[in-house]
Amino acid sequence: MEIKGDAYLQQLIERKTNGSIKVIAGIRRCGKSYLFFNIFNEC
């Protein structure tokens, strides 16, 4: 089973500066923190 998150990822990138709290959920060691820090360090 594969879950594609391209649309969700694009929405997260577009809304990163709107002031609301972002939640990235997933199983342990799937790259949540890596994703979060990479998206928010690019600005």
N, C-alpha and C positions, 0 to 999 in steps of 0.2 A: 504494500500500500504506500503510495506516495502522495504527499500533500504539498501542493505548490503554493507558496506564499508570496508570489511576485506582486500580486495586486495589493495584498496587505502591507508588504514591505514598501511599496511605492507610496501608499497612503501614510505610513509612518514617517517616511522621509519628508513628504510634503507638509505634514502637520507638526514637525518637530519644534517649531518656534511659536506655536499658538498658545502656550501657557498652561495647557492641561497636562495632567499626569499620564504618563505612558506606562503600560503594563505589557511585558513580553513574557508569555507563559510557555512552559514546555518541560520535558523530562530533564533529569539531571544530565549535565555534561553534553548538552546538544548545541552549545554555542550562543546562548542567550546573552551573556555578558559581553562576549566578543562582538556580536551584532550590535548591541546597544552602544558600546564604546566607539566602534568604528563609524556608526551613523552620526553620533553626536560630536565626535572629534573632527569631522570634516567641515564644520561650519566655522 
